[in-house]
Amino acid sequence: MHPSVDGAVHRTLHVRGPRGLLGVIEVLGIDTGLDPAAASLPLQRVIADFVETAGRP
């Protein structure tokens, strides 16, 4: 997570090695121009998605 003056941004980084996928890194930019409750909505969605898919291959 990082502050973002350009609005909420979301990037997904796939880390691969010689034997395939090592991991996935989700990077989320929080809109610093919004009030904290509104700015936290994208973060809440990413966390909910993570919890929903946890343990799936």
MOPAC internal coordinates of N, CA, C and O (Angstrom, degrees):
PM7 1SCF
backbone

  N    0.0000 0     0.00 0     0.00 0    0    0    0
  C    1.4242 1     0.00 0     0.00 0    1    0    0
  C    1.5266 1   107.02 1     0.00 0    2    1    0
  O    1.2310 1   121.23 1   -37.95 1    3    2    1
  N    1.3455 1   115.24 1   142.05 1    3    2    1
  C    1.4575 1   120.78 1   177.50 1    5    3    2
  C    1.5243 1   108.37 1  -149.99 1    6    5    3
  O    1.2310 1   119.86 1   -23.85 1    7    6    5
  N    1.3339 1   117.87 1   156.15 1    7    6    5
  C    1.4628 1   119.63 1   176.78 1    9    7    6
  C    1.5275 1   110.20 1   -70.55 1   10    9    7
  O    1.2310 1   120.69 1   -34.91 1   11   10    9
  N    1.3207 1   116.28 1   145.09 1   11   10    9
  C    1.4641 1   120.77 1  -179.42 1   13   11   10
  C    1.5173 1   109.46 1  -137.52 1   14   13   11
  O    1.2310 1   120.39 1   -56.61 1   15   14   13
  N    1.3117 1   116.86 1   123.39 1   15   14   13
  C    1.4697 1   120.56 1   176.47 1   17   15   14
  C    1.5227 1   110.98 1   -86.03 1   18   17   15
  O    1.2310 1   119.90 1   172.45 1   19   18   17
  N    1.3359 1   117.79 1    -7.55 1   19   18   17
  C    1.4667 1   122.75 1  -178.80 1   21   19   18
  C    1.5246 1   112.47 1   -97.03 1   22   21   19
  O    1.2310 1   119.67 1  -162.32 1   23   22   21
  N    1.3196 1   118.23 1    17.68 1   23   22   21
  C    1.4588 1   121.38 1  -176.89 1   25   23   22
  C    1.5122 1   110.38 1    91.84 1   26   25   23
  O    1.2310 1   121.38 1    -1.54 1   27   26   25
  N    1.3156 1   114.96 1   178.46 1   27   26   25
  C    1.4683 1   119.97 1  -179.14 1   29   27   26
  C    1.5255 1   109.76 1   -68.71 1   30   29   27
  O    1.2310 1   120.59 1   -47.15 1   31   30   29
  N    1.3128 1   116.47 1   132.85 1   31   30   29
  C    1.4611 1   122.02 1   177.23 1   33   31   30
  C    1.5217 1   108.48 1  -130.42 1   34   33   31
  O    1.2310 1   121.03 1   -28.15 1   35   34   33
  N    1.3188 1   115.64 1   151.85 1   35   34   33
  C    1.4624 1   120.99 1  -178.56 1   37   35   34
  C    1.5206 1   108.23 1  -140.29 1   38   37   35
  O    1.2310 1   120.93 1   -52.06 1   39   38   37
  N    1.3003 1   115.82 1   127.94 1   39   38   37
  C    1.4598 1   121.73 1   177.58 1   41   39   38
  C    1.5188 1   108.92 1  -129.22 1   42   41   39
  O    1.2310 1   120.74 1   -33.56 1   43   42   41
  N    1.3108 1   116.19 1   146.44 1   43   42   41
  C    1.4550 1   121.41 1   176.40 1   45   43   42
  C    1.5244 1   108.13 1  -121.33 1   46   45   43
  O    1.2310 1   121.14 1   -56.07 1   47   46   45
  N    1.3279 1   115.42 1   123.93 1   47   46   45
  C    1.4606 1   121.36 1   179.15 1   49   47   46
  C    1.5227 1   108.57 1  -107.95 1   50   49   47
  O    1.2310 1   120.48 1   -53.98 1   51   50   49
  N    1.3116 1   116.70 1   126.02 1   51   50   49
  C    1.4639 1   122.17 1   176.56 1   53   51   50
  C    1.5302 1   107.81 1  -102.78 1   54   53   51
  O    1.2310 1   120.91 1   -58.45 1   55   54   53
  N    1.3052 1   115.86 1   121.55 1   55   54   53
  C    1.4622 1   121.31 1  -179.16 1   57   55   54
  C    1.5251 1   107.40 1   -99.63 1   58   57   55
  O    1.2310 1   121.15 1   -59.94 1   59   58   57
  N    1.3209 1   115.41 1   120.06 1   59   58   57
  C    1.4681 1   120.73 1  -177.21 1   61   59   58
  C    1.5268 1   110.40 1  -120.30 1   62   61   59
  O    1.2310 1   121.78 1   -34.19 1   63   62   61
  N    1.2935 1   114.20 1   145.81 1   63   62   61
  C    1.4559 1   121.89 1   176.20 1   65   63   62
  C    1.5120 1   108.92 1  -120.43 1   66   65   63
  O    1.2310 1   119.97 1     5.84 1   67   66   65
  N    1.3110 1   117.67 1  -174.16 1   67   66   65
  C    1.4574 1   121.14 1  -178.46 1   69   67   66
  C    1.5295 1   113.63 1   -62.32 1   70   69   67
  O    1.2310 1   120.33 1   159.43 1   71   70   69
  N    1.3222 1   116.98 1   -20.57 1   71   70   69
  C    1.4720 1   120.49 1  -179.21 1   73   71   70
  C    1.5246 1   112.43 1  -108.88 1   74   73   71
  O    1.2310 1   120.37 1  -163.98 1   75   74   73
  N    1.3170 1   116.89 1    16.02 1   75   74   73
  C    1.4569 1   119.03 1   176.18 1   77   75   74
  C    1.5246 1   113.60 1   115.12 1   78   77   75
  O    1.2310 1   121.35 1    19.81 1   79   78   77
  N    1.3121 1   115.02 1  -160.19 1   79   78   77
  C    1.4593 1   122.64 1  -174.80 1   81   79   78
  C    1.5253 1   111.59 1   -67.51 1   82   81   79
  O    1.2310 1   120.96 1   -54.06 1   83   82   81
  N    1.3396 1   115.77 1   125.94 1   83   82   81
  C    1.4617 1   121.41 1   176.41 1   85   83   82
  C    1.5138 1   111.65 1   -95.33 1   86   85   83
  O    1.2310 1   120.74 1   149.13 1   87   86   85
  N    1.3281 1   116.18 1   -30.87 1   87   86   85
  C    1.4599 1   118.93 1  -179.26 1   89   87   86
  C    1.5119 1   111.42 1   175.78 1   90   89   87
  O    1.2310 1   121.77 1    -7.40 1   91   90   89
  N    1.3168 1   114.22 1   172.60 1   91   90   89
  C    1.4563 1   122.20 1   179.45 1   93   91   90
  C    1.5223 1   107.98 1  -127.96 1   94   93   91
  O    1.2310 1   120.80 1   -46.86 1   95   94   93
  N    1.3187 1   116.07 1   133.14 1   95   94   93
  C    1.4646 1   121.96 1   178.39 1   97   95   94
  C    1.5154 1   108.01 1  -115.66 1   98   97   95
  O    1.2310 1   120.64 1   -56.41 1   99   98   97
  N    1.3254 1   116.39 1   123.59 1   99   98   97
  C    1.4536 1   122.03 1   176.74 1  101   99   98
  C    1.5314 1   107.40 1   -96.99 1  102  101   99
  O    1.2310 1   120.24 1   -52.53 1  103  102  101
  N    1.3262 1   117.14 1   127.47 1  103  102  101
  C    1.4591 1   122.49 1   178.77 1  105  103  102
  C    1.5170 1   107.28 1  -117.45 1  106  105  103
  O    1.2310 1   120.73 1   -53.78 1  107  106  105
  N    1.3203 1   116.20 1   126.22 1  107  106  105
  C    1.4522 1   121.48 1  -176.41 1  109  107  106
  C    1.5185 1   109.89 1  -124.23 1  110  109  107
  O    1.2310 1   120.90 1   -52.39 1  111  110  109
  N    1.3292 1   115.88 1   127.61 1  111  110  109
  C    1.4601 1   121.60 1   174.56 1  113  111  110
  C    1.5137 1   108.91 1   -97.21 1  114  113  111
  O    1.2310 1   120.50 1   -55.28 1  115  114  113
  N    1.3180 1   116.64 1   124.72 1  115  114  113
  C    1.4600 1   122.30 1  -178.93 1  117  115  114
  C    1.5262 1   108.84 1   -94.27 1  118  117  115
  O    1.2310 1   120.61 1   -49.59 1  119  118  117
  N    1.3287 1   116.44 1   130.41 1  119  118  117
  C    1.4685 1   122.80 1  -178.62 1  121  119  118
  C    1.5245 1   109.86 1   -68.30 1  122  121  119
  O    1.2310 1   120.72 1   -70.33 1  123  122  121
  N    1.3248 1   116.23 1   109.67 1  123  122  121
  C    1.4587 1   120.86 1  -177.69 1  125  123  122
  C    1.5207 1   112.76 1   -77.95 1  126  125  123
  O    1.2310 1   119.79 1   173.09 1  127  126  125
  N    1.3389 1   118.00 1    -6.91 1  127  126  125
  C    1.4484 1   121.08 1   178.18 1  129  127  126
  C    1.5162 1   113.72 1   -86.80 1  130  129  127
  O    1.2310 1   120.03 1   171.81 1  131  130  129
  N    1.3168 1   117.55 1    -8.19 1  131  130  129
  C    1.4605 1   121.90 1  -179.06 1  133  131  130
  C    1.5215 1   110.83 1   -98.35 1  134  133  131
  O    1.2310 1   121.32 1   -17.60 1  135  134  133
  N    1.3356 1   115.09 1   162.40 1  135  134  133
  C    1.4625 1   118.27 1   173.68 1  137  135  134
  C    1.5341 1   107.62 1   -69.17 1  138  137  135
  O    1.2310 1   120.13 1   -23.21 1  139  138  137
  N    1.3282 1   117.35 1   156.79 1  139  138  137
  C    1.4690 1   120.18 1  -174.19 1  141  139  138
  C    1.5286 1   114.78 1   -55.78 1  142  141  139
  O    1.2310 1   119.67 1   142.30 1  143  142  141
  N    1.3267 1   118.24 1   -37.70 1  143  142  141
  C    1.4707 1   120.21 1  -178.91 1  145  143  142
  C    1.5274 1   110.72 1   -64.09 1  146  145  143
  O    1.2310 1   120.12 1   135.59 1  147  146  145
  N    1.3283 1   117.38 1   -44.41 1  147  146  145
  C    1.4691 1   121.39 1  -179.79 1  149  147  146
  C    1.5305 1   111.02 1   -71.68 1  150  149  147
  O    1.2310 1   120.50 1   140.90 1  151  150  149
  N    1.3166 1   116.65 1   -39.10 1  151  150  149
  C    1.4681 1   120.66 1  -178.21 1  153  151  150
  C    1.5216 1   111.71 1   -66.70 1  154  153  151
  O    1.2310 1   119.88 1   154.03 1  155  154  153
  N    1.3257 1   117.84 1   -25.97 1  155  154  153
  C    1.4589 1   120.66 1  -176.88 1  157  155  154
  C    1.5331 1   112.91 1   -82.38 1  158  157  155
  O    1.2310 1   119.06 1   169.03 1  159  158  157
  N    1.3300 1   119.39 1   -10.97 1  159  158  157
  C    1.4655 1   121.52 1  -178.02 1  161  159  158
  C    1.5296 1   113.53 1   -57.78 1  162  161  159
  O    1.2310 1   118.74 1   132.69 1  163  162  161
  N    1.3354 1   120.01 1   -47.31 1  163  162  161
  C    1.4753 1   118.93 1   177.75 1  165  163  162
  C    1.5334 1   112.39 1   -60.52 1  166  165  163
  O    1.2310 1   120.25 1   142.34 1  167  166  165
  N    1.3214 1   117.12 1   -37.66 1  167  166  165
  C    1.4663 1   120.72 1   178.26 1  169  167  166
  C    1.5267 1   109.95 1   -64.95 1  170  169  167
  O    1.2310 1   120.18 1   138.19 1  171  170  169
  N    1.3090 1   117.26 1   -41.81 1  171  170  169
  C    1.4665 1   120.71 1   178.20 1  173  171  170
  C    1.5240 1   110.81 1   -61.47 1  174  173  171
  O    1.2310 1   120.05 1   140.51 1  175  174  173
  N    1.3466 1   117.50 1   -39.49 1  175  174  173
  C    1.4646 1   120.92 1   179.24 1  177  175  174
  C    1.5322 1   111.37 1   -65.36 1  178  177  175
  O    1.2310 1   120.39 1   136.55 1  179  178  177
  N    1.3252 1   116.86 1   -43.45 1  179  178  177
  C    1.4675 1   120.64 1   179.39 1  181  179  178
  C    1.5243 1   110.57 1   -62.90 1  182  181  179
  O    1.2310 1   120.38 1   137.83 1  183  182  181
  N    1.3233 1   116.89 1   -42.17 1  183  182  181
  C    1.4664 1   120.30 1   178.84 1  185  183  182
  C    1.5250 1   110.36 1   -64.78 1  186  185  183
  O    1.2310 1   119.80 1   137.40 1  187  186  185
  N    1.3347 1   117.99 1   -42.60 1  187  186  185
  C    1.4616 1   121.57 1   178.73 1  189  187  186
  C    1.5249 1   110.93 1   -61.93 1  190  189  187
  O    1.2310 1   120.17 1   137.91 1  191  190  189
  N    1.3355 1   117.28 1   -42.09 1  191  190  189
  C    1.4676 1   120.83 1   177.54 1  193  191  190
  C    1.5278 1   110.73 1   -63.26 1  194  193  191
  O    1.2310 1   120.70 1   138.93 1  195  194  193
  N    1.3216 1   116.27 1   -41.07 1  195  194  193
  C    1.4611 1   120.81 1   179.68 1  197  195  194
  C    1.5277 1   110.40 1   -62.27 1  198  197  195
  O    1.2310 1   120.57 1   133.10 1  199  198  197
  N    1.3198 1   116.51 1   -46.90 1  199  198  197
  C    1.4684 1   121.19 1  -179.12 1  201  199  198
  C    1.5271 1   109.86 1   -63.29 1  202  201  199
  O    1.2310 1   120.31 1   139.07 1  203  202  201
  N    1.3319 1   117.01 1   -40.93 1  203  202  201
  C    1.4659 1   121.52 1  -178.47 1  205  203  202
  C    1.5316 1   111.78 1   -63.94 1  206  205  203
  O    1.2310 1   120.67 1   143.20 1  207  206  205
  N    1.3300 1   116.33 1   -36.80 1  207  206  205
  C    1.4655 1   119.74 1  -175.39 1  209  207  206
  C    1.5297 1   113.13 1   -98.43 1  210  209  207
  O    1.2310 1   119.56 1   179.72 1  211  210  209
  N    1.3145 1   118.44 1    -0.28 1  211  210  209
  C    1.4681 1   121.09 1  -178.92 1  213  211  210
  C    1.5186 1   110.78 1   -59.10 1  214  213  211
  O    1.2310 1   120.92 1   -47.30 1  215  214  213
  N    1.2867 1   115.84 1   132.70 1  215  214  213
  C    1.4451 1   121.52 1   179.01 1  217  215  214
  C    1.5074 1   114.82 1    89.01 1  218  217  215
  O    1.2310 1   120.00 1   172.93 1  219  218  217
  N    1.3310 1   117.61 1    -7.07 1  219  218  217
  C    1.4640 1   120.32 1   176.88 1  221  219  218
  C    1.5171 1   108.77 1   -84.53 1  222  221  219
  O    1.2310 1   120.32 1   -34.45 1  223  222  221
  N    1.3216 1   116.98 1   145.55 1  223  222  221
  C    1.4777 1   119.08 1   179.03 1  225  223  222
  C    1.5142 1   111.72 1   -69.88 1  226  225  223
  O    1.2310 1   120.10 1   180.00 1  227  226  225

